[in-house]
Amino acid sequence: MLPLRPIWPGFAINTVFYAAILWLLFAAFGRIRRWRRIKRGLCAGCGYPVGSNERCTECGKPVTPKHVVLGV
């Protein structure tokens, strides 16, 4: 015999559980992409090469330069 109506508490719990797993996967992908861009000396937001500027010249987001040159 097949059920004709869903069991609402189980349906809701499963939906939230699997939505959280998918959200974590997509969030992890974005975080890894930003981390790799920063590691390569690129803007974390758009991937444009950043020199010694405090802001990205392409998108305007604030960035921290990979290498800090100190005046001697």
C-alpha positions as CSV (number, residue, x, y, z in Angstrom):
1,M,0.0,0.0,0.0
2,L,1.4,3.4,-1.0
3,P,0.9,6.5,1.2
4,L,-1.2,9.1,-0.4
5,R,-0.3,12.0,1.9
6,P,3.2,13.1,3.1
7,I,4.2,12.9,6.7
8,W,4.7,16.6,7.3
9,P,7.2,16.6,10.2
10,G,9.5,14.2,8.5
11,F,9.1,16.0,5.2
12,A,10.1,19.3,6.8
13,I,13.1,17.9,8.6
14,N,14.4,16.2,5.5
15,T,14.0,19.4,3.4
16,V,15.9,21.5,6.0
17,F,18.6,18.9,6.4
18,Y,19.3,18.5,2.6
19,A,19.0,22.2,2.0
20,A,21.7,22.8,4.7
21,I,24.0,20.3,3.1
22,L,23.6,21.9,-0.3
23,W,24.1,25.4,1.1
24,L,27.3,24.2,2.9
25,L,28.7,22.8,-0.4
26,F,28.1,26.0,-2.3
27,A,29.4,28.2,0.5
28,A,32.6,26.0,0.7
29,F,33.1,26.3,-3.1
30,G,32.9,30.1,-2.9
31,R,35.2,30.3,0.1
32,I,37.8,28.1,-1.5
33,R,37.7,30.2,-4.7
34,R,38.2,33.4,-2.7
35,W,41.1,31.8,-0.7
36,R,42.8,30.8,-3.9
37,R,42.4,34.2,-5.4
38,I,43.9,35.9,-2.4
39,K,46.8,33.4,-2.3
40,R,47.6,34.3,-5.9
41,G,47.5,38.0,-5.3
42,L,44.2,38.6,-7.0
43,C,41.1,40.5,-5.8
44,A,38.9,38.1,-3.8
45,G,35.7,39.5,-5.3
46,C,36.4,39.7,-9.1
47,G,39.8,37.9,-9.6
48,Y,41.5,41.0,-11.1
49,P,45.3,41.3,-10.4
50,V,45.9,43.7,-7.5
51,G,49.2,45.5,-7.1
52,S,50.0,47.5,-4.0
53,N,46.7,49.4,-3.9
54,E,44.4,49.3,-0.9
55,R,41.3,48.9,-3.2
56,C,40.8,46.8,-6.3
57,T,41.0,48.9,-9.5
58,E,38.4,46.8,-11.2
59,C,35.5,46.4,-8.7
60,G,36.6,48.9,-5.9
61,K,36.5,46.3,-3.0
62,P,39.1,46.8,-0.3
63,V,41.9,44.3,-0.5
64,T,44.9,43.5,1.6
65,P,48.1,43.3,-0.5
66,K,49.9,39.9,-0.4
67,H,53.3,41.5,-0.1
68,V,53.9,44.6,2.0
69,V,56.9,46.7,1.0
70,L,58.5,48.5,3.9
71,G,60.5,51.6,3.2
72,V,64.0,51.2,4.5
